[in-house]
């Protein structure tokens, strides 16, 4: 058929679909983590307090957390 009926999806799109399917059961947890990251990063005093808590608990962390971007 000379390739007229072939449709090839982008590998990144396929990987995105696989990950989304795998994370379906964790929707509530993901929403909670996003809310926590927003809460910590919103005011200037909160990141400082968060860093102090991380150091106090000896948790290895290099950042405060980032809000994810769905397409990345």
mmCIF file as Biopython writes it, N, C-alpha, C and O atoms, coordinates in Angstrom:
data_model
#
loop_
_atom_site.group_PDB
_atom_site.id
_atom_site.type_symbol
_atom_site.label_atom_id
_atom_site.label_alt_id
_atom_site.label_comp_id
_atom_site.label_asym_id
_atom_site.label_entity_id
_atom_site.label_seq_id
_atom_site.pdbx_PDB_ins_code
_atom_site.Cartn_x
_atom_site.Cartn_y
_atom_site.Cartn_z
_atom_site.occupancy
_atom_site.B_iso_or_equiv
_atom_site.auth_seq_id
_atom_site.auth_asym_id
_atom_site.pdbx_PDB_model_num
ATOM 1   N N  . UNK A ? 1  ? 0.821  -1.197 0.000  1.0 0.0 1  A 1 
ATOM 2   C CA . UNK A ? 1  ? 0.000  0.000  0.000  1.0 0.0 1  A 1 
ATOM 3   C C  . UNK A ? 1  ? 0.857  1.250  0.000  1.0 0.0 1  A 1 
ATOM 4   O O  . UNK A ? 1  ? 0.337  2.359  0.119  1.0 0.0 1  A 1 
ATOM 5   N N  . UNK A ? 2  ? 2.135  1.087  -0.129 1.0 0.0 2  A 1 
ATOM 6   C CA . UNK A ? 2  ? 3.083  2.203  -0.210 1.0 0.0 2  A 1 
ATOM 7   C C  . UNK A ? 2  ? 3.010  3.153  0.985  1.0 0.0 2  A 1 
ATOM 8   O O  . UNK A ? 2  ? 3.293  4.343  0.845  1.0 0.0 2  A 1 
ATOM 9   N N  . UNK A ? 3  ? 2.634  2.637  2.159  1.0 0.0 3  A 1 
ATOM 10  C CA . UNK A ? 3  ? 2.615  3.451  3.371  1.0 0.0 3  A 1 
ATOM 11  C C  . UNK A ? 3  ? 1.448  4.409  3.484  1.0 0.0 3  A 1 
ATOM 12  O O  . UNK A ? 3  ? 1.451  5.263  4.372  1.0 0.0 3  A 1 
ATOM 13  N N  . UNK A ? 4  ? 0.458  4.304  2.628  1.0 0.0 4  A 1 
ATOM 14  C CA . UNK A ? 4  ? -0.679 5.222  2.668  1.0 0.0 4  A 1 
ATOM 15  C C  . UNK A ? 4  ? -1.568 5.023  3.897  1.0 0.0 4  A 1 
ATOM 16  O O  . UNK A ? 4  ? -2.236 5.961  4.330  1.0 0.0 4  A 1 
ATOM 17  N N  . UNK A ? 5  ? -1.583 3.829  4.457  1.0 0.0 5  A 1 
ATOM 18  C CA . UNK A ? 5  ? -2.461 3.549  5.592  1.0 0.0 5  A 1 
ATOM 19  C C  . UNK A ? 5  ? -1.705 3.478  6.919  1.0 0.0 5  A 1 
ATOM 20  O O  . UNK A ? 5  ? -2.274 3.077  7.934  1.0 0.0 5  A 1 
ATOM 21  N N  . UNK A ? 6  ? -0.449 3.858  6.917  1.0 0.0 6  A 1 
ATOM 22  C CA . UNK A ? 6  ? 0.333  3.804  8.141  1.0 0.0 6  A 1 
ATOM 23  C C  . UNK A ? 6  ? 0.234  5.131  8.886  1.0 0.0 6  A 1 
ATOM 24  O O  . UNK A ? 6  ? 0.247  6.208  8.290  1.0 0.0 6  A 1 
ATOM 25  N N  . UNK A ? 7  ? 0.137  5.020  10.187 1.0 0.0 7  A 1 
ATOM 26  C CA . UNK A ? 7  ? 0.085  6.213  11.026 1.0 0.0 7  A 1 
ATOM 27  C C  . UNK A ? 7  ? 1.048  5.985  12.179 1.0 0.0 7  A 1 
ATOM 28  O O  . UNK A ? 7  ? 0.888  5.032  12.940 1.0 0.0 7  A 1 
ATOM 29  N N  . UNK A ? 8  ? 2.029  6.836  12.313 1.0 0.0 8  A 1 
ATOM 30  C CA . UNK A ? 8  ? 3.034  6.673  13.355 1.0 0.0 8  A 1 
ATOM 31  C C  . UNK A ? 8  ? 2.948  7.836  14.328 1.0 0.0 8  A 1 
ATOM 32  O O  . UNK A ? 8  ? 3.094  8.994  13.938 1.0 0.0 8  A 1 
ATOM 33  N N  . UNK A ? 9  ? 2.713  7.529  15.578 1.0 0.0 9  A 1 
ATOM 34  C CA . UNK A ? 9  ? 2.618  8.569  16.591 1.0 0.0 9  A 1 
ATOM 35  C C  . UNK A ? 9  ? 4.012  8.957  17.063 1.0 0.0 9  A 1 
ATOM 36  O O  . UNK A ? 9  ? 4.967  8.188  16.962 1.0 0.0 9  A 1 
ATOM 37  N N  . UNK A ? 10 ? 4.091  10.152 17.571 1.0 0.0 10 A 1 
ATOM 38  C CA . UNK A ? 10 ? 5.337  10.646 18.137 1.0 0.0 10 A 1 
ATOM 39  C C  . UNK A ? 10 ? 5.661  9.828  19.391 1.0 0.0 10 A 1 
ATOM 40  O O  . UNK A ? 10 ? 4.775  9.553  20.200 1.0 0.0 10 A 1 
ATOM 41  N N  . UNK A ? 11 ? 6.909  9.446  19.548 1.0 0.0 11 A 1 
ATOM 42  C CA . UNK A ? 11 ? 7.324  8.641  20.690 1.0 0.0 11 A 1 
ATOM 43  C C  . UNK A ? 11 ? 7.047  9.387  21.999 1.0 0.0 11 A 1 
ATOM 44  O O  . UNK A ? 11 ? 6.629  8.772  22.981 1.0 0.0 11 A 1 
ATOM 45  N N  . UNK A ? 12 ? 7.273  10.693 22.024 1.0 0.0 12 A 1 
ATOM 46  C CA . UNK A ? 12 ? 7.012  11.474 23.236 1.0 0.0 12 A 1 
ATOM 47  C C  . UNK A ? 12 ? 5.535  11.440 23.600 1.0 0.0 12 A 1 
ATOM 48  O O  . UNK A ? 12 ? 5.188  11.374 24.780 1.0 0.0 12 A 1 
ATOM 49  N N  . UNK A ? 13 ? 4.672  11.483 22.609 1.0 0.0 13 A 1 
ATOM 50  C CA . UNK A ? 13 ? 3.236  11.428 22.862 1.0 0.0 13 A 1 
ATOM 51  C C  . UNK A ? 13 ? 2.842  10.063 23.427 1.0 0.0 13 A 1 
ATOM 52  O O  . UNK A ? 13 ? 2.039  9.986  24.357 1.0 0.0 13 A 1 
ATOM 53  N N  . UNK A ? 14 ? 3.392  9.007  22.879 1.0 0.0 14 A 1 
ATOM 54  C CA . UNK A ? 14 ? 3.105  7.662  23.366 1.0 0.0 14 A 1 
ATOM 55  C C  . UNK A ? 14 ? 3.583  7.511  24.807 1.0 0.0 14 A 1 
ATOM 56  O O  . UNK A ? 14 ? 2.870  6.950  25.639 1.0 0.0 14 A 1 
ATOM 57  N N  . UNK A ? 15 ? 4.783  8.005  25.110 1.0 0.0 15 A 1 
ATOM 58  C CA . UNK A ? 15 ? 5.310  7.944  26.467 1.0 0.0 15 A 1 
ATOM 59  C C  . UNK A ? 15 ? 4.422  8.740  27.426 1.0 0.0 15 A 1 
ATOM 60  O O  . UNK A ? 15 ? 4.162  8.296  28.544 1.0 0.0 15 A 1 
ATOM 61  N N  . UNK A ? 16 ? 3.960  9.905  26.997 1.0 0.0 16 A 1 
ATOM 62  C CA . UNK A ? 16 ? 3.057  10.722 27.801 1.0 0.0 16 A 1 
ATOM 63  C C  . UNK A ? 16 ? 1.773  9.953  28.112 1.0 0.0 16 A 1 
ATOM 64  O O  . UNK A ? 16 ? 1.309  9.971  29.252 1.0 0.0 16 A 1 
ATOM 65  N N  . UNK A ? 17 ? 1.204  9.290  27.135 1.0 0.0 17 A 1 
ATOM 66  C CA . UNK A ? 17 ? -0.019 8.511  27.339 1.0 0.0 17 A 1 
ATOM 67  C C  . UNK A ? 17 ? 0.207  7.351  28.305 1.0 0.0 17 A 1 
ATOM 68  O O  . UNK A ? 17 ? -0.653 7.061  29.137 1.0 0.0 17 A 1 
ATOM 69  N N  . UNK A ? 18 ? 1.354  6.688  28.200 1.0 0.0 18 A 1 
ATOM 70  C CA . UNK A ? 18 ? 1.672  5.572  29.088 1.0 0.0 18 A 1 
ATOM 71  C C  . UNK A ? 18 ? 1.795  6.058  30.530 1.0 0.0 18 A 1 
ATOM 72  O O  . UNK A ? 18 ? 1.258  5.434  31.446 1.0 0.0 18 A 1 
ATOM 73  N N  . UNK A ? 19 ? 2.502  7.170  30.732 1.0 0.0 19 A 1 
ATOM 74  C CA . UNK A ? 19 ? 2.690  7.708  32.083 1.0 0.0 19 A 1 
ATOM 75  C C  . UNK A ? 19 ? 1.355  8.161  32.672 1.0 0.0 19 A 1 
ATOM 76  O O  . UNK A ? 19 ? 1.064  7.882  33.835 1.0 0.0 19 A 1 
ATOM 77  N N  . UNK A ? 20 ? 0.546  8.856  31.877 1.0 0.0 20 A 1 
ATOM 78  C CA . UNK A ? 20 ? -0.768 9.297  32.362 1.0 0.0 20 A 1 
ATOM 79  C C  . UNK A ? 20 ? -1.629 8.103  32.777 1.0 0.0 20 A 1 
ATOM 80  O O  . UNK A ? 20 ? -2.318 8.154  33.796 1.0 0.0 20 A 1 
ATOM 81  N N  . UNK A ? 21 ? -1.587 7.052  32.001 1.0 0.0 21 A 1 
ATOM 82  C CA . UNK A ? 21 ? -2.359 5.853  32.332 1.0 0.0 21 A 1 
ATOM 83  C C  . UNK A ? 21 ? -1.848 5.226  33.627 1.0 0.0 21 A 1 
ATOM 84  O O  . UNK A ? 21 ? -2.638 4.762  34.449 1.0 0.0 21 A 1 
ATOM 85  N N  . UNK A ? 22 ? -0.544 5.215  33.806 1.0 0.0 22 A 1 
ATOM 86  C CA . UNK A ? 22 ? 0.039  4.652  35.015 1.0 0.0 22 A 1 
ATOM 87  C C  . UNK A ? 22 ? -0.257 5.464  36.264 1.0 0.0 22 A 1 
ATOM 88  O O  . UNK A ? 22 ? -0.299 4.916  37.365 1.0 0.0 22 A 1 
ATOM 89  N N  . UNK A ? 23 ? -0.463 6.767  36.104 1.0 0.0 23 A 1 
ATOM 90  C CA . UNK A ? 23 ? -0.708 7.650  37.241 1.0 0.0 23 A 1 
ATOM 91  C C  . UNK A ? 23 ? -2.189 7.864  37.535 1.0 0.0 23 A 1 
ATOM 92  O O  . UNK A ? 23 ? -2.528 8.634  38.433 1.0 0.0 23 A 1 
ATOM 93  N N  . UNK A ? 24 ? -3.074 7.205  36.802 1.0 0.0 24 A 1 
ATOM 94  C CA . UNK A ? 24 ? -4.517 7.420  36.968 1.0 0.0 24 A 1 
ATOM 95  C C  . UNK A ? 24 ? -4.979 7.218  38.408 1.0 0.0 24 A 1 
ATOM 96  O O  . UNK A ? 24 ? -5.787 8.007  38.900 1.0 0.0 24 A 1 
ATOM 97  N N  . UNK A ? 25 ? -4.506 6.214  39.081 1.0 0.0 25 A 1 
ATOM 98  C CA . UNK A ? 25 ? -4.946 5.929  40.438 1.0 0.0 25 A 1 
ATOM 99  C C  . UNK A ? 25 ? -4.388 6.885  41.477 1.0 0.0 25 A 1 
ATOM 100 O O  . UNK A ? 25 ? -4.822 6.871  42.629 1.0 0.0 25 A 1 
ATOM 101 N N  . UNK A ? 26 ? -3.432 7.716  41.083 1.0 0.0 26 A 1 
ATOM 102 C CA . UNK A ? 26 ? -2.776 8.619  42.020 1.0 0.0 26 A 1 
ATOM 103 C C  . UNK A ? 26 ? -3.233 10.065 41.877 1.0 0.0 26 A 1 
ATOM 104 O O  . UNK A ? 26 ? -2.558 10.971 42.364 1.0 0.0 26 A 1 
ATOM 105 N N  . UNK A ? 27 ? -4.362 10.298 41.222 1.0 0.0 27 A 1 
ATOM 106 C CA . UNK A ? 27 ? -4.839 11.656 40.963 1.0 0.0 27 A 1 
ATOM 107 C C  . UNK A ? 27 ? -4.962 12.498 42.227 1.0 0.0 27 A 1 
ATOM 108 O O  . UNK A ? 27 ? -4.513 13.644 42.257 1.0 0.0 27 A 1 
ATOM 109 N N  . UNK A ? 28 ? -5.562 11.942 43.256 1.0 0.0 28 A 1 
ATOM 110 C CA . UNK A ? 28 ? -5.772 12.687 44.502 1.0 0.0 28 A 1 
ATOM 111 C C  . UNK A ? 28 ? -4.438 13.031 45.163 1.0 0.0 28 A 1 
ATOM 112 O O  . UNK A ? 28 ? -4.264 14.138 45.673 1.0 0.0 28 A 1 
ATOM 113 N N  . UNK A ? 29 ? -3.505 12.096 45.155 1.0 0.0 29 A 1 
ATOM 114 C CA . UNK A ? 29 ? -2.184 12.337 45.724 1.0 0.0 29 A 1 
ATOM 115 C C  . UNK A ? 29 ? -1.444 13.434 44.957 1.0 0.0 29 A 1 
ATOM 116 O O  . UNK A ? 29 ? -0.825 14.307 45.565 1.0 0.0 29 A 1 
ATOM 117 N N  . UNK A ? 30 ? -1.506 13.390 43.634 1.0 0.0 30 A 1 
ATOM 118 C CA . UNK A ? 30 ? -0.832 14.388 42.805 1.0 0.0 30 A 1 
ATOM 119 C C  . UNK A ? 30 ? -1.421 15.774 43.046 1.0 0.0 30 A 1 
ATOM 120 O O  . UNK A ? 30 ? -0.682 16.755 43.131 1.0 0.0 30 A 1 
ATOM 121 N N  . UNK A ? 31 ? -2.728 15.862 43.155 1.0 0.0 31 A 1 
ATOM 122 C CA . UNK A ? 31 ? -3.385 17.146 43.433 1.0 0.0 31 A 1 
ATOM 123 C C  . UNK A ? 31 ? -2.926 17.684 44.785 1.0 0.0 31 A 1 
ATOM 124 O O  . UNK A ? 31 ? -2.691 18.884 44.930 1.0 0.0 31 A 1 
ATOM 125 N N  . UNK A ? 32 ? -2.800 16.804 45.770 1.0 0.0 32 A 1 
ATOM 126 C CA . UNK A ? 32 ? -2.353 17.224 47.107 1.0 0.0 32 A 1 
ATOM 127 C C  . UNK A ? 32 ? -0.923 17.735 47.085 1.0 0.0 32 A 1 
ATOM 128 O O  . UNK A ? 32 ? -0.619 18.748 47.714 1.0 0.0 32 A 1 
ATOM 129 N N  . UNK A ? 33 ? -0.040 17.047 46.368 1.0 0.0 33 A 1 
ATOM 130 C CA . UNK A ? 33 ? 1.362  17.473 46.287 1.0 0.0 33 A 1 
ATOM 131 C C  . UNK A ? 33 ? 1.461  18.828 45.579 1.0 0.0 33 A 1 
ATOM 132 O O  . UNK A ? 33 ? 2.225  19.693 46.007 1.0 0.0 33 A 1 
ATOM 133 N N  . UNK A ? 34 ? 0.704  19.015 44.512 1.0 0.0 34 A 1 
ATOM 134 C CA . UNK A ? 34 ? 0.707  20.307 43.816 1.0 0.0 34 A 1 
ATOM 135 C C  . UNK A ? 34 ? 0.243  21.429 44.738 1.0 0.0 34 A 1 
ATOM 136 O O  . UNK A ? 34 ? 0.808  22.523 44.719 1.0 0.0 34 A 1 
ATOM 137 N N  . UNK A ? 35 ? -0.786 21.161 45.549 1.0 0.0 35 A 1 
ATOM 138 C CA . UNK A ? 35 ? -1.292 22.168 46.481 1.0 0.0 35 A 1 
ATOM 139 C C  . UNK A ? 35 ? -0.237 22.515 47.533 1.0 0.0 35 A 1 
ATOM 140 O O  . UNK A ? 35 ? -0.092 23.681 47.903 1.0 0.0 35 A 1 
ATOM 141 N N  . UNK A ? 36 ? 0.490  21.528 48.010 1.0 0.0 36 A 1 
ATOM 142 C CA . UNK A ? 36 ? 1.546  21.771 48.997 1.0 0.0 36 A 1 
ATOM 143 C C  . UNK A ? 36 ? 2.659  22.613 48.394 1.0 0.0 36 A 1 
ATOM 144 O O  . UNK A ? 36 ? 3.142  23.549 49.031 1.0 0.0 36 A 1 
ATOM 145 N N  . UNK A ? 37 ? 3.071  22.292 47.176 1.0 0.0 37 A 1 
ATOM 146 C CA . UNK A ? 37 ? 4.138  23.068 46.520 1.0 0.0 37 A 1 
ATOM 147 C C  . UNK A ? 37 ? 3.692  24.516 46.334 1.0 0.0 37 A 1 
ATOM 148 O O  . UNK A ? 37 ? 4.468  25.437 46.586 1.0 0.0 37 A 1 
ATOM 149 N N  . UNK A ? 38 ? 2.457  24.724 45.898 1.0 0.0 38 A 1 
ATOM 150 C CA . UNK A ? 38 ? 1.947  26.088 45.748 1.0 0.0 38 A 1 
ATOM 151 C C  . UNK A ? 38 ? 1.945  26.821 47.090 1.0 0.0 38 A 1 
ATOM 152 O O  . UNK A ? 38 ? 2.334  27.987 47.162 1.0 0.0 38 A 1 
ATOM 153 N N  . UNK A ? 39 ? 1.510  26.144 48.146 1.0 0.0 39 A 1 
ATOM 154 C CA . UNK A ? 39 ? 1.437  26.753 49.474 1.0 0.0 39 A 1 
ATOM 155 C C  . UNK A ? 39 ? 2.820  27.178 49.954 1.0 0.0 39 A 1 
ATOM 156 O O  . UNK A ? 39 ? 2.984  28.279 50.480 1.0 0.0 39 A 1 
ATOM 157 N N  . UNK A ? 40 ? 3.811  26.316 49.776 1.0 0.0 40 A 1 
ATOM 158 C CA . UNK A ? 40 ? 5.166  26.615 50.254 1.0 0.0 40 A 1 
ATOM 159 C C  . UNK A ? 40 ? 5.799  27.746 49.453 1.0 0.0 40 A 1 
ATOM 160 O O  . UNK A ? 40 ? 6.471  28.604 50.025 1.0 0.0 40 A 1 
ATOM 161 N N  . UNK A ? 41 ? 5.598  27.759 48.155 1.0 0.0 41 A 1 
ATOM 162 C CA . UNK A ? 41 ? 6.282  28.729 47.308 1.0 0.0 41 A 1 
ATOM 163 C C  . UNK A ? 41 ? 5.583  30.091 47.240 1.0 0.0 41 A 1 
ATOM 164 O O  . UNK A ? 41 ? 6.161  31.033 46.698 1.0 0.0 41 A 1 
ATOM 165 N N  . UNK A ? 42 ? 4.378  30.229 47.762 1.0 0.0 42 A 1 
ATOM 166 C CA . UNK A ? 42 ? 3.595  31.442 47.537 1.0 0.0 42 A 1 
ATOM 167 C C  . UNK A ? 42 ? 4.104  32.653 48.312 1.0 0.0 42 A 1 
ATOM 168 O O  . UNK A ? 42 ? 4.150  33.747 47.748 1.0 0.0 42 A 1 
ATOM 169 N N  . UNK A ? 43 ? 4.485  32.507 49.568 1.0 0.0 43 A 1 
ATOM 170 C CA . UNK A ? 43 ? 4.956  33.629 50.376 1.0 0.0 43 A 1 
ATOM 171 C C  . UNK A ? 43 ? 6.440  33.481 50.672 1.0 0.0 43 A 1 
ATOM 172 O O  . UNK A ? 43 ? 6.959  32.366 50.727 1.0 0.0 43 A 1 
ATOM 173 N N  . UNK A ? 44 ? 7.116  34.591 50.859 1.0 0.0 44 A 1 
ATOM 174 C CA . UNK A ? 44 ? 8.566  34.604 51.059 1.0 0.0 44 A 1 
ATOM 175 C C  . UNK A ? 44 ? 8.986  33.863 52.327 1.0 0.0 44 A 1 
ATOM 176 O O  . UNK A ? 44 ? 10.015 33.188 52.324 1.0 0.0 44 A 1 
ATOM 177 N N  . UNK A ? 45 ? 8.222  33.971 53.401 1.0 0.0 45 A 1 
ATOM 178 C CA . UNK A ? 45 ? 8.589  33.326 54.664 1.0 0.0 45 A 1 
ATOM 179 C C  . UNK A ? 45 ? 8.440  31.809 54.613 1.0 0.0 45 A 1 
ATOM 180 O O  . UNK A ? 45 ? 9.170  31.099 55.305 1.0 0.0 45 A 1 
ATOM 181 N N  . UNK A ? 46 ? 7.532  31.309 53.828 1.0 0.0 46 A 1 
ATOM 182 C CA . UNK A ? 46 ? 7.279  29.866 53.799 1.0 0.0 46 A 1 
ATOM 183 C C  . UNK A ? 46 ? 8.459  29.058 53.256 1.0 0.0 46 A 1 
ATOM 184 O O  . UNK A ? 46 ? 8.803  28.032 53.843 1.0 0.0 46 A 1 
ATOM 185 N N  . UNK A ? 47 ? 9.096  29.485 52.151 1.0 0.0 47 A 1 
ATOM 186 C CA . UNK A ? 47 ? 10.251 28.706 51.685 1.0 0.0 47 A 1 
ATOM 187 C C  . UNK A ? 47 ? 11.372 28.638 52.726 1.0 0.0 47 A 1 
ATOM 188 O O  . UNK A ? 47 ? 12.023 27.602 52.862 1.0 0.0 47 A 1 
ATOM 189 N N  . UNK A ? 48 ? 11.601 29.720 53.453 1.0 0.0 48 A 1 
ATOM 190 C CA . UNK A ? 48 ? 12.643 29.713 54.482 1.0 0.0 48 A 1 
ATOM 191 C C  . UNK A ? 48 ? 12.298 28.720 55.591 1.0 0.0 48 A 1 
ATOM 192 O O  . UNK A ? 48 ? 13.159 27.966 56.045 1.0 0.0 48 A 1 
ATOM 193 N N  . UNK A ? 49 ? 11.052 28.722 56.020 1.0 0.0 49 A 1 
ATOM 194 C CA . UNK A ? 49 ? 10.602 27.796 57.055 1.0 0.0 49 A 1 
ATOM 195 C C  . UNK A ? 49 ? 10.674 26.355 56.550 1.0 0.0 49 A 1 
ATOM 196 O O  . UNK A ? 49 ? 11.059 25.454 57.295 1.0 0.0 49 A 1 
ATOM 197 N N  . UNK A ? 50 ? 10.305 26.138 55.288 1.0 0.0 50 A 1 
ATOM 198 C CA . UNK A ? 50 ? 10.360 24.804 54.698 1.0 0.0 50 A 1 
ATOM 199 C C  . UNK A ? 50 ? 11.802 24.300 54.662 1.0 0.0 50 A 1 
ATOM 200 O O  . UNK A ? 50 ? 12.066 23.149 55.010 1.0 0.0 50 A 1 
ATOM 201 N N  . UNK A ? 51 ? 12.739 25.161 54.241 1.0 0.0 51 A 1 
ATOM 202 C CA . UNK A ? 51 ? 14.153 24.772 54.215 1.0 0.0 51 A 1 
ATOM 203 C C  . UNK A ? 51 ? 14.648 24.423 55.609 1.0 0.0 51 A 1 
ATOM 204 O O  . UNK A ? 51 ? 15.407 23.470 55.785 1.0 0.0 51 A 1 
ATOM 205 N N  . UNK A ? 52 ? 14.213 25.204 56.610 1.0 0.0 52 A 1 
ATOM 206 C CA . UNK A ? 52 ? 14.620 24.920 57.990 1.0 0.0 52 A 1 
ATOM 207 C C  . UNK A ? 52 ? 14.100 23.563 58.441 1.0 0.0 52 A 1 
ATOM 208 O O  . UNK A ? 52 ? 14.814 22.814 59.106 1.0 0.0 52 A 1 
ATOM 209 N N  . UNK A ? 53 ? 12.873 23.246 58.087 1.0 0.0 53 A 1 
ATOM 210 C CA . UNK A ? 53 ? 12.287 21.944 58.442 1.0 0.0 53 A 1 
ATOM 211 C C  . UNK A ? 53 ? 13.018 20.804 57.746 1.0 0.0 53 A 1 
ATOM 212 O O  . UNK A ? 53 ? 13.252 19.758 58.352 1.0 0.0 53 A 1 
ATOM 213 N N  . UNK A ? 54 ? 13.380 20.993 56.487 1.0 0.0 54 A 1 
ATOM 214 C CA . UNK A ? 54 ? 14.107 19.968 55.729 1.0 0.0 54 A 1 
ATOM 215 C C  . UNK A ? 54 ? 15.462 19.711 56.371 1.0 0.0 54 A 1 
ATOM 216 O O  . UNK A ? 54 ? 15.868 18.560 56.531 1.0 0.0 54 A 1 
ATOM 217 N N  . UNK A ? 55 ? 16.169 20.788 56.743 1.0 0.0 55 A 1 
ATOM 218 C CA . UNK A ? 55 ? 17.473 20.629 57.389 1.0 0.0 55 A 1 
ATOM 219 C C  . UNK A ? 55 ? 17.340 19.971 58.763 1.0 0.0 55 A 1 
ATOM 220 O O  . UNK A ? 55 ? 18.167 19.140 59.138 1.0 0.0 55 A 1 
ATOM 221 N N  . UNK A ? 56 ? 16.305 20.341 59.508 1.0 0.0 56 A 1 
ATOM 222 C CA . UNK A ? 56 ? 16.090 19.781 60.835 1.0 0.0 56 A 1 
ATOM 223 C C  . UNK A ? 56 ? 15.841 18.275 60.775 1.0 0.0 56 A 1 
ATOM 224 O O  . UNK A ? 56 ? 16.275 17.533 61.656 1.0 0.0 56 A 1 
ATOM 225 N N  . UNK A ? 57 ? 15.150 17.834 59.745 1.0 0.0 57 A 1 
ATOM 226 C CA . UNK A ? 57 ? 14.831 16.413 59.594 1.0 0.0 57 A 1 
ATOM 227 C C  . UNK A ? 57 ? 15.899 15.639 58.817 1.0 0.0 57 A 1 
ATOM 228 O O  . UNK A ? 57 ? 15.744 14.442 58.573 1.0 0.0 57 A 1 
ATOM 229 N N  . UNK A ? 58 ? 16.978 16.318 58.431 1.0 0.0 58 A 1 
ATOM 230 C CA . UNK A ? 58 ? 18.080 15.704 57.670 1.0 0.0 58 A 1 
ATOM 231 C C  . UNK A ? 58 ? 17.602 15.035 56.380 1.0 0.0 58 A 1 
ATOM 232 O O  . UNK A ? 58 ? 17.989 13.910 56.065 1.0 0.0 58 A 1 
ATOM 233 N N  . UNK A ? 59 ? 16.763 15.745 55.651 1.0 0.0 59 A 1 
ATOM 234 C CA . UNK A ? 59 ? 16.258 15.244 54.373 1.0 0.0 59 A 1 
ATOM 235 C C  . UNK A ? 59 ? 17.119 15.854 53.274 1.0 0.0 59 A 1 
ATOM 236 O O  . UNK A ? 59 ? 17.292 17.071 53.218 1.0 0.0 59 A 1 
ATOM 237 N N  . UNK A ? 60 ? 17.653 15.016 52.409 1.0 0.0 60 A 1 
ATOM 238 C CA . UNK A ? 60 ? 18.480 15.506 51.310 1.0 0.0 60 A 1 
ATOM 239 C C  . UNK A ? 60 ? 17.622 16.147 50.230 1.0 0.0 60 A 1 
ATOM 240 O O  . UNK A ? 60 ? 16.910 15.451 49.507 1.0 0.0 60 A 1 
ATOM 241 N N  . UNK A ? 61 ? 17.687 17.463 50.118 1.0 0.0 61 A 1 
ATOM 242 C CA . UNK A ? 61 ? 16.898 18.170 49.118 1.0 0.0 61 A 1 
ATOM 243 C C  . UNK A ? 61 ? 17.689 19.350 48.587 1.0 0.0 61 A 1 
ATOM 244 O O  . UNK A ? 61 ? 18.356 20.057 49.343 1.0 0.0 61 A 1 
ATOM 245 N N  . UNK A ? 62 ? 17.611 19.555 47.283 1.0 0.0 62 A 1 
ATOM 246 C CA . UNK A ? 62 ? 18.327 20.669 46.668 1.0 0.0 62 A 1 
ATOM 247 C C  . UNK A ? 62 ? 17.390 21.776 46.222 1.0 0.0 62 A 1 
ATOM 248 O O  . UNK A ? 62 ? 17.851 22.842 45.813 1.0 0.0 62 A 1 
ATOM 249 N N  . UNK A ? 63 ? 16.090 21.548 46.290 1.0 0.0 63 A 1 
ATOM 250 C CA . UNK A ? 63 ? 15.144 22.565 45.820 1.0 0.0 63 A 1 
ATOM 251 C C  . UNK A ? 63 ? 13.875 22.528 46.657 1.0 0.0 63 A 1 
ATOM 252 O O  . UNK A ? 63 ? 13.670 21.621 47.464 1.0 0.0 63 A 1 
ATOM 253 N N  . UNK A ? 64 ? 13.039 23.516 46.453 1.0 0.0 64 A 1 
ATOM 254 C CA . UNK A ? 64 ? 11.778 23.609 47.176 1.0 0.0 64 A 1 
ATOM 255 C C  . UNK A ? 64 ? 10.672 22.801 46.525 1.0 0.0 64 A 1 
ATOM 256 O O  . UNK A ? 64 ? 9.633  22.559 47.139 1.0 0.0 64 A 1 
ATOM 257 N N  . UNK A ? 65 ? 10.880 22.393 45.320 1.0 0.0 65 A 1 
ATOM 258 C CA . UNK A ? 65 ? 9.833  21.732 44.563 1.0 0.0 65 A 1 
ATOM 259 C C  . UNK A ? 65 ? 9.333  22.669 43.479 1.0 0.0 65 A 1 
ATOM 260 O O  . UNK A ? 65 ? 9.269  23.882 43.677 1.0 0.0 65 A 1 
ATOM 261 N N  . UNK A ? 66 ? 8.990  22.121 42.371 1.0 0.0 66 A 1 
ATOM 262 C CA . UNK A ? 66 ? 8.524  22.904 41.240 1.0 0.0 66 A 1 
ATOM 263 C C  . UNK A ? 66 ? 7.145  22.434 40.836 1.0 0.0 66 A 1 
ATOM 264 O O  . UNK A ? 66 ? 6.823  21.250 40.936 1.0 0.0 66 A 1 
ATOM 265 N N  . UNK A ? 67 ? 6.344  23.361 40.384 1.0 0.0 67 A 1 
ATOM 266 C CA . UNK A ? 67 ? 5.064  22.974 39.819 1.0 0.0 67 A 1 
ATOM 267 C C  . UNK A ? 67 ? 5.321  22.370 38.444 1.0 0.0 67 A 1 
ATOM 268 O O  . UNK A ? 67 ? 6.057  22.936 37.636 1.0 0.0 67 A 1 
ATOM 269 N N  . UNK A ? 68 ? 4.722  21.241 38.192 1.0 0.0 68 A 1 
ATOM 270 C CA . UNK A ? 68 ? 4.944  20.569 36.924 1.0 0.0 68 A 1 
ATOM 271 C C  . UNK A ? 68 ? 4.168  21.225 35.796 1.0 0.0 68 A 1 
ATOM 272 O O  . UNK A ? 68 ? 3.200  21.952 36.020 1.0 0.0 68 A 1 
ATOM 273 N N  . UNK A ? 69 ? 4.608  20.957 34.603 1.0 0.0 69 A 1 
ATOM 274 C CA . UNK A ? 69 ? 3.932  21.416 33.399 1.0 0.0 69 A 1 
ATOM 275 C C  . UNK A ? 69 ? 3.482  20.149 32.662 1.0 0.0 69 A 1 
ATOM 276 O O  . UNK A ? 69 ? 4.303  19.309 32.291 1.0 0.0 69 A 1 
ATOM 277 N N  . UNK A ? 70 ? 2.181  20.027 32.461 1.0 0.0 70 A 1 
ATOM 278 C CA . UNK A ? 70 ? 1.611  18.782 31.946 1.0 0.0 70 A 1 
ATOM 279 C C  . UNK A ? 70 ? 2.251  18.312 30.636 1.0 0.0 70 A 1 
ATOM 280 O O  . UNK A ? 70 ? 2.430  17.112 30.430 1.0 0.0 70 A 1 
ATOM 281 N N  . UNK A ? 71 ? 2.591  19.239 29.766 1.0 0.0 71 A 1 
ATOM 282 C CA . UNK A ? 71 ? 3.132  18.842 28.473 1.0 0.0 71 A 1 
ATOM 283 C C  . UNK A ? 71 ? 4.625  18.528 28.521 1.0 0.0 71 A 1 
ATOM 284 O O  . UNK A ? 71 ? 5.196  18.093 27.521 1.0 0.0 71 A 1 
ATOM 285 N N  . UNK A ? 72 ? 5.259  18.743 29.663 1.0 0.0 72 A 1 
ATOM 286 C CA . UNK A ? 72 ? 6.692  18.444 29.769 1.0 0.0 72 A 1 
ATOM 287 C C  . UNK A ? 72 ? 6.878  17.257 30.652 1.0 0.0 72 A 1 
ATOM 288 O O  . UNK A ? 72 ? 8.009  16.829 30.882 1.0 0.0 72 A 1 
#
